[in-house]
Amino acid sequence: MTSFDLRARRTLFWGLMRAQIITLVIVAILTTVLADATAGLFAAWGSAISLIAYAWGGYQVWLHPGNIKPDRMAGAAIRGEAGKVLIMLALFGLTFAEVRLSREFRNVTVLLLGFLLTQIVGWIQVMRLDRRLGAERDGQDD
């Protein structure tokens, strides 16, 4: 593997994590200011669910030392995606089963809103970084 590939993988992982952490903070603050602290906590938890799941998936695909080998990349992608889905389902399930306040409509709404906004920002960030890194690899400038 070339140093560009390793650098690109780290850039994708840490760029995604930074974007999702920033989104988590902004969503939590805005929700707290516009509603109240309880809603802000639920919005932050929804964002954190996305962040935790993407941290697992991103690590499996981009950073795990054993998964960087070409013959293990497909399996790493499958493990990463499956793990993301299982983590999301488990955290949502535990939240709704164990936290009584999470069953109120307003709290469910801000929880899912925080989750979806963080997901969307993650998708956009990965596309943006992948396009930029692809241009660097090809030697083209946008």
Residue, then its C-alpha position, 0 to 999 in steps of 0.5 A: m500500500t502506498s503512503f497516499d492510500l494510508r493518508a487517504r484512509r485516515t483523512l476519510f475516517w477523521g474527516l467523517m468523525r470531525a464532521q459528525i462531532i461538529t454536527l452533534v454539538i451544533v444540533a444539541i446546542l440549537t435544540t437546547v436553545l430552541a426547546d429545552a435541555t431534555a430535548g437537547l440531550f435527546a438530539a445529542w443522543g440521536s447524533a451520538i448513535s450515528l457517530i458511534a456506529y460510523a466510528w465502528g464502520g469507518y474503523q473496520v473499513w479504513l483504519h483496522p490494520g488487518n483489513i487494509k490488505p486487498d484480500r480482506m477489504a470486501g469482508a471488512a466492508i461487510r463487517g463494517e456495514a453489518g456492525k453499523v446496522l447492529i449498533m444502531l438497532a441496539l442503541f435505538g432499542l435500548t433507548f426506547a426500552e429503558v428510557r421512559l422519556s424517549r417514548e414521548f413524541r417530541n423526544v422521539t422527534v428530536l432523537l431521530l432528527g439529530f440522528l438523521l442530520t448527523q447521518i446526512v452530514g456524514w454522507i456529504q463529508v465522505m462524498r466531498l473528501d472522496r472526490r477531493l482525494g480522487a482528484e489528488r490521486d489523478g492529479q486533477d484540480d477542480 
